[in-house]
Amino acid sequence: MGKKVDIDTAIDLIRDGDGIAVSGFHLATVARELYLALAERYRATGHPAGLTLMQCAGNLGIQDMTVEGLFSRYITGHYAGNKEMIELVNENKIKSYNFPQGVIAHMYRAAAAGKIGEITRIGLNTFCDPRQQGGKMNEVTTEDLVELVEIHNQEYLLYKVPKLDIALIRGTTSDELGNITIEEESAPVDALDVAMAVKSMGGKVIVQVKNYVSSKSMDRSKVLIPGSIVDAVVVSETPFENHMQTPAFFYNPVISGHLRLNNVGFGVIPLNERKIIARRTAMELSPHSVVNLGIGIPEGVAAVAAEEGIGDQLVLTIESGLIGGIPVGGESFGSAYNAWAALQMTSQFDYYNGGNLNITSLGFAEIDPMGNVNVSRFGAKIAGAGGFIDISQSTKKIVFSGTMTAGGLKVQVRDGKLSILQEGKKKKFLPSIDQITFSADFSKHIGQTVLFVTERCVFQVTGQGLMLTEIAPGIDVEKDILPCMDFRPAISPDLKQMDPRIFQDQLMGLGQIIGIK
Ligand SMILES: CC(C)(COP(=O)(O)OP(=O)(O)OC[C@H]1O[C@@H](n2cnc3c(N)ncnc32)[C@H](O)[C@@H]1OP(=O)(O)O)[C@@H](O)C(=O)NCCC(=O)NCCS
């Protein structure tokens, strides 16, 4: 008797009101065919309905099963630009919680070991703290899933795991016993932890695979999920649509680490605002830095380092679990070429939480006078925190890298001087912000070094809040900086010019600047 079932039989296992946990990062380990079948069943019969959906990283498949009524509650690390879901949340048609990505991964691990939830300092003093919103994203979300607890006179947050009945996960190959390997995935992400959490709560684990083989043919060293915790295996019938490795690749052996490519790198960024910011941020690196680069402008830091010939001095890490190599951006976000290792997401966040990153560069959307930052929800836009809170509360040195204004900013660099041709429509430096995703208070408490790098100036966070410390050549504080801020920052008595090498077309000699060559 094998574990293989048809997709209808698998979906039959899901009942009204169940808690569903899904694995995934972008498309890695995303069981898209199962998601589509679940949504189709609901549309056809109205059941199963009122489910709780729990998910860790940005998952591109969720939009395939975003149907009003199918889910009544959505717990996530990131909303992955899923417009329909964001609308349901904004219109109070679904309850929703946004928790840090690493915390959710660790909640699964806690549940897998029969614990009530994850106890951690991650999220303290942010919107996940129950003294703020407790991670609740709208008015219909009222139940507190996060509690403030004190252990040995230290504050912690307890994130309680909801009841989970069904795991929907993906592997590459299953044998008849349900042993699962993931040889064609970019990383294991959270598949094992999701499965173990659900199993320990008495639920059922359903796995989508590409191949189904004899139990006598499995190589034990490749098995990620043992058959003893798998209840049903569904072999994908539409792998080219619904079992893609990334949106760009059906299967690329370099991305799954079986082969390596020579001469992979980054494109050279033209000398624009993004490159200026990336260059100034890169000046904060030190030799042999282990780094995490956030979404958006920070991704350019690795490109600048590579262009300057010191790319091999950085060890890049990605929240999906990858260490080393060259992150692949765009459609294959979350994967890497030539990575050294692919850790489980729980271990990657242990590594981050343990303070092992030398530096991180993260994006920003809104900043207040004290240096609190919002990236998770601004206006009607819900992005979600992703790994931002886990990383920004665990790393000693943080550079927030972004443009001074958003939406249409145009700049020009000529003769080593910066001028603003068109200001962005949205101000980012505001008297108060919608959500605190980075807490200046918490940061002060743990003694972090925090910089804000924009194309035209640099701020440092001091005990009194933001202080302007550097301005770009060609920029005037009164004309180009203060009018773009809805509060007045302190101005350093020792205000400096940003390094002129940043504003030159030629290489800036980054290696020498940071002490490598
Ligand atoms: C905050 C974030 C959106 C900034 O991205 P970026 O590319 O560096 O910066 P940009 O200023 O170009 O902003 C990107 C978009 O957000 C919009 N935006 C940024 N700040 C905004 C603000 N204060 N108000 C309204 N819109 C804003 C921009 O207009 C732009 O929108 P567009 O693409 O429609 O033009 C990005 O870093 C992010 O999504 N972070 C959240 C999750 C995260 O950091 N995860 C990584 C953890 S390791």
PDBQT file of the ligand as one rigid body, heavy atoms in Angstrom, charges set to zero:
ROOT
HETATM    1  C1  LIG A 601      10.194  49.276   1.977  1.00  0.00    +0.000 C 
HETATM    2  C2  LIG A 601      10.469  48.827   0.556  1.00  0.00    +0.000 C 
HETATM    3  C3  LIG A 601       9.137  48.804  -0.227  1.00  0.00    +0.000 C 
HETATM    4  C4  LIG A 601      11.431  49.810  -0.100  1.00  0.00    +0.000 C 
HETATM    5  O1  LIG A 601      11.729  49.389  -1.407  1.00  0.00    +0.000 OA
HETATM    6  P1  LIG A 601      12.857  50.126  -2.310  1.00  0.00    +0.000 P 
HETATM    7  O2  LIG A 601      12.801  49.542  -3.673  1.00  0.00    +0.000 OA
HETATM    8  O3  LIG A 601      14.147  50.064  -1.600  1.00  0.00    +0.000 OA
HETATM    9  O4  LIG A 601      12.432  51.654  -2.272  1.00  0.00    +0.000 OA
HETATM   10  P2  LIG A 601      11.441  52.542  -3.146  1.00  0.00    +0.000 P 
HETATM   11  O5  LIG A 601      11.460  53.893  -2.526  1.00  0.00    +0.000 OA
HETATM   12  O6  LIG A 601      11.791  52.496  -4.607  1.00  0.00    +0.000 OA
HETATM   13  O7  LIG A 601      10.022  51.930  -2.878  1.00  0.00    +0.000 OA
HETATM   14  C5  LIG A 601       9.439  50.834  -3.550  1.00  0.00    +0.000 C 
HETATM   15  C6  LIG A 601       7.961  51.118  -3.772  1.00  0.00    +0.000 C 
HETATM   16  O8  LIG A 601       7.314  51.487  -2.536  1.00  0.00    +0.000 OA
HETATM   17  C7  LIG A 601       6.787  52.830  -2.627  1.00  0.00    +0.000 C 
HETATM   18  N1  LIG A 601       7.048  53.548  -1.383  1.00  0.00    +0.000 N 
HETATM   19  C8  LIG A 601       8.209  53.602  -0.691  1.00  0.00    +0.000 A 
HETATM   20  N2  LIG A 601       8.059  54.380   0.371  1.00  0.00    +0.000 NA
HETATM   21  C9  LIG A 601       6.784  54.810   0.370  1.00  0.00    +0.000 A 
HETATM   22  C10 LIG A 601       6.028  55.626   1.243  1.00  0.00    +0.000 A 
HETATM   23  N3  LIG A 601       6.561  56.149   2.342  1.00  0.00    +0.000 N 
HETATM   24  N4  LIG A 601       4.733  55.861   0.956  1.00  0.00    +0.000 NA
HETATM   25  C11 LIG A 601       4.167  55.343  -0.152  1.00  0.00    +0.000 A 
HETATM   26  N5  LIG A 601       4.833  54.538  -1.022  1.00  0.00    +0.000 NA
HETATM   27  C12 LIG A 601       6.130  54.294  -0.750  1.00  0.00    +0.000 A 
HETATM   28  C13 LIG A 601       7.579  53.473  -3.768  1.00  0.00    +0.000 C 
HETATM   29  O9  LIG A 601       6.870  54.547  -4.351  1.00  0.00    +0.000 OA
HETATM   30  C14 LIG A 601       7.743  52.320  -4.719  1.00  0.00    +0.000 C 
HETATM   31  O10 LIG A 601       6.514  52.082  -5.363  1.00  0.00    +0.000 OA
HETATM   32  P3  LIG A 601       6.446  51.860  -6.941  1.00  0.00    +0.000 P 
HETATM   33  O11 LIG A 601       7.279  50.624  -7.183  1.00  0.00    +0.000 OA
HETATM   34  O12 LIG A 601       4.997  51.674  -7.195  1.00  0.00    +0.000 OA
HETATM   35  O13 LIG A 601       7.052  53.097  -7.518  1.00  0.00    +0.000 OA
HETATM   36  C15 LIG A 601      11.125  47.410   0.525  1.00  0.00    +0.000 C 
HETATM   37  O14 LIG A 601      12.369  47.473   1.177  1.00  0.00    +0.000 OA
HETATM   38  C16 LIG A 601      10.258  46.346   1.182  1.00  0.00    +0.000 C 
HETATM   39  O15 LIG A 601       9.325  45.828   0.568  1.00  0.00    +0.000 OA
HETATM   40  N6  LIG A 601      10.545  45.993   2.466  1.00  0.00    +0.000 N 
HETATM   41  C17 LIG A 601       9.676  45.122   3.276  1.00  0.00    +0.000 C 
HETATM   42  C18 LIG A 601      10.142  43.747   3.555  1.00  0.00    +0.000 C 
HETATM   43  C19 LIG A 601      11.603  43.599   3.805  1.00  0.00    +0.000 C 
HETATM   44  O16 LIG A 601      12.323  44.551   4.029  1.00  0.00    +0.000 OA
HETATM   45  N7  LIG A 601      12.063  42.366   3.723  1.00  0.00    +0.000 N 
HETATM   46  C20 LIG A 601      13.468  42.079   3.777  1.00  0.00    +0.000 C 
HETATM   47  C21 LIG A 601      13.871  41.662   5.119  1.00  0.00    +0.000 C 
HETATM   48  S1  LIG A 601      15.399  40.948   5.074  1.00  0.00    +0.000 SA
ENDROOT
TORSDOF 0
